[in-house]
Amino acid sequence: MKFKMFSGGDSDAIVAAVNEWLSAEPGRVAIRHTETKLTPTDTHTGAAVILFSVWYEDEA
């Protein structure tokens, strides 16, 4: 099992990064589990970072 994490300020950026990663993989990627977390970075402004984690197996 392998693990990959993506982070960004909005979901569109994360979706683009995940799609770029998957399209660059030489073989099929079997995603086993995902998890999304919102991590506050500034309590005064409410700014946060989205963390998207993927547990997967290469099927190449």
Secondary structure by P-SEA (a helix, b strand, c coil): cbbbbbbcccaaaaaaaaaaaaaacccbbbbcbbbbbbbbccccccbbbbbbbbbbbbcc
